[in-house]
Amino acid sequence: MSRYDASLDRLHNLYPKLIDLSLGRLERLLADLGNPHLHLPPVIHVAGTNGKGSTIAFMRAMAEAAGLRVHVYTSPHLVKFNERIRLAGGLVSDEALAAALDEIEGKNAGNQITVFEAITAAAFLLFARAPADLCLIEVGLGGKLDATNVIAPPRVAAITSISMDHQDFLGSRLEMIAAEKAGIIKPGCIAVTGHQAPEAMAVIEDAAQAAGVTLHKRGRDWEIAETPTGLRMGAMELPKPSLIGAHQADNAGIAIMALQASGFAIPDMAIQAGLQAAEWPARLQKLQGALLGLLPTGSELWLDGAHNPGGGQALATQLDDWGTPTTLVVGMKQSKDVKEFIAPLLRRAAKIFAVVEPGQHLALPIEKIVEASGGIAVPGPDVAGALRQIVAPTRVLICGSLYLAGEVLKLDAISPPPATSSDANTSAGEKAA
């Protein structure tokens, strides 16, 4: 076993995986490490329910097109753990990540800490030691008590679209969730936000006022609009973003405003180049690998990690934009509101398969997805099995979970994908009956 594999194994065996929103444990560990979180390059901190990763992808691409060295911390990873940490433009190496985790293990000395807190400490340790111009940090869960919020006031606190999610931890009303997200707004920073429901926007505005912070909000301080050839933001004509979906205009606008508010001079050409170069897997990603080979010739295969009511609404808009029939393959995590996620998709989908992949973290049982769909969805029972049941060319969208998306990306790289228990000529739904 390599040092990298051994370090990751110990990470997941030594520390609890549970979510326990608190800052004290991590602050203690970071103090023992020399407070690396207080020695980061200028930070843009990003919270929100949906769009955090896409916004960061746009910012990274734009900043790098302008010649800046950029650190990035995101979560979760899809295929390989290293995806979470980028050091000055490249994914952290296996050796560097293993060394950081080993150092943290030694300093922590068996004290209580969660897996996410340990990973966050590793990111901050690596960021503080590698020169860079800008640091982009994505909140893991919520904001106010998220592990990433131990940082000093960032240059910019950016808040993307807020909707219902993680109610067990953040509260049962949108205002409560917004208050947790707005917890990243601190005195001394500048805040940026895009479209929000009125009750969420009111909370963000109150948080900015309480902190004495300037808030740049869409519709009052900035606007972005789709055009036949791309986007228009103020006097700036922009190309179509590389990331697909009407919701990406909002994420792109937040990214541009956040970079401008950070004090870095990003030329228009770099903004344009970054919009076209941004990459963020499993966000309306078109798959061209092994799984496409399971579909009839002429089909399209897409992957999206949307998994909450806001994400379901965004996918519904995309299905409307596509206009032609789309088959959905849906697999979800146990804690998610499957009924609210799938509701706007039911009348728009040509057919819905419910799936679980082996290795999918905390996967919701297939029967729960079928039940939430009102019996419209049929068992896959897994992704390959669902795709093999499709006999005519169509568009297929796999969605419902970032954990499912990670398993799909692994399958898509295998040729041929493994056979499943379902027969190619008999649907799993018929077999179950």
C-alpha atoms as one frame of an Amber mdcrd trajectory, in Angstrom:
protein
   0.000   0.000   0.000   1.346   3.447  -0.922   1.853   6.167   1.668  -1.041
   8.045   0.051  -3.453   5.105   0.382  -2.292   4.392   3.919  -2.803   8.025
   4.962  -6.328   8.108   3.521  -7.183   4.805   5.198  -6.072   6.155   8.570
  -7.941   9.414   7.953 -11.231   7.555   7.570 -10.546   5.081  10.366  -9.176
   7.474  12.999 -11.760  10.230  12.793 -15.573  10.123  12.849 -17.345  10.784
   9.558 -20.299  12.408  11.307 -21.261  16.028  10.736 -20.779  18.116  13.878
 -20.812  21.811  13.054 -18.322  23.524  15.335 -15.115  25.551  15.078 -13.384
  24.838  18.382 -11.804  21.472  17.565 -10.294  22.729  14.330  -9.089  25.988
  15.884  -7.210  23.959  18.510  -5.565  21.762  15.892  -4.661  24.712  13.671
  -3.102  26.502  16.645  -0.884  23.457  17.196   0.065  23.628  13.494   1.074
  27.300  13.710  -2.260  28.797  12.557  -1.801  28.253   8.818  -5.375  29.485
   8.212  -4.216  32.963   9.204  -1.417  32.947   6.595  -3.339  32.306   3.388
  -3.231  34.321   0.158  -6.229  36.660  -0.343  -9.384  34.552   0.020 -12.740
  34.465  -1.754 -15.043  32.377   0.441 -18.091  30.837  -1.266 -21.267  29.592
   0.443 -24.679  28.637  -0.940 -26.905  25.625  -1.577 -26.311  25.247  -5.310
 -23.693  26.705  -7.640 -20.724  26.975  -5.265 -18.470  24.679  -7.271 -19.457
  26.140 -10.638 -18.819  29.680  -9.365 -15.395  28.646  -8.108 -14.644  26.908
 -11.419 -15.447  30.127 -13.292 -13.317  32.224 -10.924 -10.372  29.861 -11.136
 -10.453  29.785 -14.934 -10.725  33.585 -15.175  -7.989  34.248 -12.614  -5.631
  31.740 -14.205  -6.325  33.243 -17.631  -5.165  36.530 -16.104  -1.920  34.888
 -14.996  -2.726  34.459 -11.296  -1.658  31.458  -9.245  -4.762  30.066  -7.542
  -5.302  27.702  -4.608  -8.704  25.960  -4.515 -10.504  23.950  -1.828 -13.777
  22.221  -2.780 -15.822  19.214  -1.677 -16.739  16.471  -2.103 -14.450  14.736
  -4.557 -16.026  12.587  -7.262 -13.382  10.032  -8.199 -10.098  10.799  -6.429
  -9.541  12.515  -3.109  -6.983  14.941  -4.559  -9.762  16.730  -6.484 -10.542
  18.645  -3.294  -7.248  20.567  -3.193  -5.529  22.506  -5.974  -2.152  24.106
  -5.251  -1.274  27.113  -7.417  -2.918  25.634 -10.505  -2.521  21.874 -10.149
  -4.084  19.083  -8.113  -2.172  18.320  -4.939   0.177  15.369  -5.429  -0.355
  12.064  -3.642   2.896  12.546  -1.723   2.171  16.122  -0.622  -1.339  15.233
   0.533  -0.130  12.159   2.417   2.583  14.198   4.148   0.068  16.841   5.224
  -2.383  14.262   6.568   0.413  12.479   8.444   1.525  15.782   9.998  -2.032
  16.524  11.080  -2.427  13.054  12.541   0.713  13.567  14.614  -0.271  17.026
  15.857  -3.844  16.017  16.629  -2.522  13.280  18.911  -5.788  11.400  19.141
  -7.980  14.362  20.046 -11.542  14.566  18.789 -11.901  15.906  15.262 -14.034
  15.017  12.238 -12.839  13.825   8.841 -13.862  17.089   7.150 -12.052  19.140
   9.797  -8.883  17.108   9.277  -9.113  17.543   5.498  -9.677  21.287   5.918
  -6.635  21.531   8.164  -4.579  19.740   5.503  -5.763  22.174   2.830  -4.892
  25.230   4.924  -1.497  23.777   5.824  -0.686  23.198   2.154  -2.046  26.604
   1.070   0.006  28.477   3.660   3.226  26.822   2.481   2.813  27.189  -1.291
   3.013  30.681  -2.852  -0.128  31.812  -4.674  -1.973  35.008  -5.504  -5.524
  33.960  -4.663  -7.284  31.316  -2.590 -10.804  30.084  -3.442 -12.513  28.234
  -0.586 -15.859  26.454  -0.799 -17.947  26.023   2.330 -18.627  22.378   3.135
 -22.006  22.726   4.893 -23.813  25.873   5.957 -21.335  28.632   6.644 -21.329
  30.109  10.142 -20.113  26.943  11.855 -18.545  25.239   8.835 -14.918  24.228
   9.339 -13.765  26.573   6.573 -15.105  29.576   8.508 -12.135  29.566  10.890
 -10.339  31.767   8.340  -9.736  35.465   8.891 -12.169  37.803   7.082 -11.872
  37.028   3.382 -11.498  39.636   0.662 -14.923  38.572  -0.616 -17.777  36.485
   0.784 -19.802  35.171  -2.173 -23.204  33.543  -1.641 -24.752  31.518  -4.456
 -28.357  30.316  -4.777 -29.946  29.252  -1.488 -32.681  26.629  -1.295 -33.869
  23.920   1.094 -31.191  21.352   1.927 -29.543  19.878   5.035 -32.509  20.940
   7.155 -31.387  18.617   9.973 -28.328  20.810  10.451 -29.276  24.241   9.125
 -32.946  24.663  10.052 -36.389  23.960   8.641 -37.050  27.369   7.044 -35.263
  29.146   4.218 -34.518  32.135   6.450 -32.702  29.876   8.916 -30.644  28.265
   6.163 -29.800  31.691   4.719 -28.640  32.874   8.149 -26.173  29.974   8.310
 -24.877  30.701   4.798 -24.563  34.426   5.555 -22.342  33.543   8.512 -19.320
  33.820   6.215 -19.901  37.595   5.932 -17.430  39.207   8.326 -16.402  42.805
   9.019 -13.707  43.870   6.581 -14.854  41.839   3.582 -17.070  42.625   0.599
 -20.159  40.473  -0.033 -21.579  39.381  -3.397 -24.763  37.482  -4.150 -26.941
  36.591  -7.132 -30.615  35.723  -7.481 -32.195  34.777  -4.150 -35.695  34.195
  -2.857 -36.880  37.379  -1.084 -36.715  35.823   2.382 -33.129  34.641   1.793
 -32.067  37.999   0.330 -33.449  39.862   3.353 -31.310  37.733   5.676 -28.175
  38.307   3.562 -28.800  42.058   3.494 -29.253  42.132   7.274 -26.024  40.175
   7.789 -24.072  42.548   5.544 -25.509  45.586   7.326 -24.714  44.133  10.749
 -21.110  43.508   9.692 -20.759  46.937   8.083 -20.043  45.247   4.766 -20.795
  46.428   1.232 -23.125  43.996  -0.525 -23.205  43.717  -4.324 -26.489  42.008
  -5.175 -27.882  41.060  -8.549 -30.756  43.189  -9.725 -29.598  46.259  -7.824
 -25.830  46.519  -8.161 -25.174  44.257 -11.118 -27.020  42.325 -13.780 -26.246
  39.651 -16.302 -28.435  38.498 -19.184 -28.384  35.838 -21.859 -27.994  37.002
 -25.460 -28.166  35.060 -28.748 -24.376  34.736 -28.716 -23.636  34.455 -25.003
 -24.036  36.803 -22.051 -24.048  40.534 -21.434 -22.909  42.001 -18.114 -23.027
  45.773 -18.063 -21.158  46.936 -21.138 -19.258  43.643 -21.389 -20.246  41.186
 -24.136 -19.361  37.650 -23.109 -19.316  34.266 -24.886 -21.497  31.334 -23.891
 -20.143  29.705 -20.723 -18.584  26.275 -21.040 -20.844  25.095 -18.200 -24.325
  24.415 -19.541 -27.640  25.555 -18.076 -29.560  28.788 -17.624 -28.535  28.867
 -13.939 -24.871  29.199 -14.938 -25.412  32.841 -15.939 -26.033  33.646 -12.275
 -22.952  31.690 -11.193 -20.838  33.401 -13.858 -22.064  36.824 -12.741 -21.244
  36.092  -9.097 -17.782  34.904 -10.166 -17.081  38.071 -12.157 -18.363  40.365
  -9.411 -16.406  38.521  -6.715 -13.156  38.744  -8.675 -13.693  42.421  -9.359
 -14.501  43.074  -5.691 -11.366  41.187  -4.607  -9.156  43.962  -5.936  -7.469
  41.965  -8.675  -7.459  43.559 -12.116  -8.903  40.819 -14.321  -8.904  41.931
 -17.990 -12.064  41.425 -20.027 -10.167  39.003 -22.255  -9.342  36.823 -19.247
 -12.985  36.858 -18.137 -14.071  35.817 -21.610 -11.423  33.101 -21.809 -12.275
  31.820 -18.340 -15.964  31.550 -19.151 -15.137  29.282 -22.073 -12.431  27.274
 -20.292 -14.095  26.518 -16.939 -14.491  22.830 -16.159 -16.584  21.308 -13.380
 -17.391  17.587 -13.667 -20.932  16.274 -13.162 -22.574  19.618 -13.839 -24.527
  18.924 -17.021 -21.472  17.071 -18.274 -21.837  15.279 -21.584 -20.393  11.767
 -21.327 -18.601  10.229 -24.283 -17.088   7.139 -22.678 -18.000   3.527 -22.108
 -21.528   4.114 -20.788 -22.601   5.838 -24.004 -21.826   2.547 -25.761 -24.683
   0.892 -23.860 -27.221   3.191 -25.552 -28.606   2.951 -29.090 -26.615   4.797
 -31.745 -27.599   8.450 -31.924 -28.264   8.815 -28.196 -26.810  11.434 -25.860
 -25.718  10.804 -22.269 -25.485  13.559 -19.652 -24.492  13.623 -15.972 -25.457
  16.120 -13.274 -24.965  16.018  -9.512 -28.095  18.026  -8.649 -29.649  16.534
  -5.515 -31.969  19.034  -3.762 -35.176  20.933  -4.639 -33.278  23.878  -6.104
 -31.216  21.527  -8.233 -34.370  19.758  -9.386 -35.838  23.063 -10.524 -32.640
  23.895 -12.445 -32.780  20.518 -14.213 -36.458  21.057 -15.015 -35.541  24.318
 -16.739 -32.848  22.502 -18.697 -35.289  19.799 -19.817 -37.592  22.565 -21.056
 -34.694  24.185 -22.911 -33.766  20.894 -24.572 -37.360  20.535 -25.720 -37.074
  16.947 -26.953 -37.688  13.839 -24.785 -35.193  13.049 -22.044 -34.993   9.852
 -19.992 -33.853  10.277 -16.381 -31.722   7.882 -14.350 -32.056   8.928 -10.708
 -30.088   7.785  -7.669 -30.034   9.736  -4.412 -28.522   9.946  -0.949 -30.614
   8.810   2.012 -30.826  12.219   3.695 -32.125  14.082   0.638 -35.686  15.192
  -0.064 -36.297  12.926  -3.051 -39.957  13.873  -3.408 -39.238  17.611  -3.746
 -36.239  16.977  -5.998 -38.110  14.764  -8.428 -41.472  16.592  -8.429 -40.643
  19.181 -11.143 -39.071  16.475 -13.311 -41.944  13.984 -13.384 -44.040  15.529
 -16.139 -40.981  16.531 -18.158 -39.236  13.144 -18.321 -39.979  10.576 -21.005
 -39.185   7.829 -18.490 -37.489   7.614 -15.093 -35.270   4.806 -13.836 -34.453
   4.538 -10.122 -30.947   3.217  -9.438 -28.387   2.396  -6.788 -24.738   1.812
  -7.652 -22.543  -0.555  -5.637 -20.256   1.658  -3.592 -22.620   4.665  -3.715
 -22.326   6.378  -0.319 -25.509   6.192   1.796 -27.619   5.423  -1.262 -31.382
   5.789  -0.959 -33.096   2.438  -1.653 -34.659   2.129  -5.100 -38.129   1.557
  -3.678 -38.000   4.935  -1.903 -37.311   6.705  -5.198 -40.127   4.791  -6.892
 -42.473   5.684  -4.022 -41.503   9.386  -4.151 -42.249   9.422  -7.887 -45.764
   8.143  -7.282 -44.873   4.870  -8.959 -43.725   6.527 -12.190 -40.060   5.535
 -11.800 -39.047   1.936 -12.498 -36.028   0.075 -11.083 -32.783   0.176 -13.084
 -31.574  -1.454 -10.851 -28.220   0.238 -11.459 -26.965   2.658 -14.110 -25.710
   0.111 -16.625 -28.867  -1.951 -16.181 -31.051   1.089 -16.828 -29.119   2.103
 -19.939 -29.315  -1.410 -21.359 -33.126  -1.259 -21.164 -33.290   1.708 -23.558
 -33.932   0.435 -27.090 -34.421   3.624 -29.154 -32.122   6.650 -29.567 -32.804
   9.239 -26.872 -31.223  11.728 -24.507 -30.434  10.347 -21.050 -29.660  12.407
 -17.949 -28.181  10.702 -14.883 -28.771  12.786 -11.747 -29.653  12.895  -8.050
 -26.362  12.616  -6.159 -22.741  13.696  -6.368 -21.839  10.317  -4.875 -23.709
   8.618  -7.708 -21.923  10.940 -10.149 -18.556   9.770  -8.851 -19.486   6.145
  -9.388 -20.781   6.971 -12.885 -17.524   8.665 -13.841 -15.641   5.568 -12.718
 -17.919   3.336 -14.804 -17.601   5.619 -17.801 -13.847   5.073 -17.798 -14.230
   1.262 -17.875 -14.546  -0.517 -21.202 -16.823  -2.404 -21.322 -18.870  -1.555
 -18.195 -19.556  -4.558 -15.963 -22.657  -6.627 -16.662 -25.545  -6.343 -14.226
 -28.071  -8.795 -12.903 -30.771  -7.382 -15.163 -31.328  -9.062 -18.514 -30.887
  -6.815 -21.554 -34.300  -7.773 -22.951 -36.368  -7.739 -19.727 -36.869  -4.679
 -17.559 -35.934  -4.855 -13.892 -39.419  -3.568 -13.108 -40.964  -6.603 -14.834
 -38.622  -8.952 -13.008 -39.479  -7.370  -9.665 -43.160  -7.865 -10.390
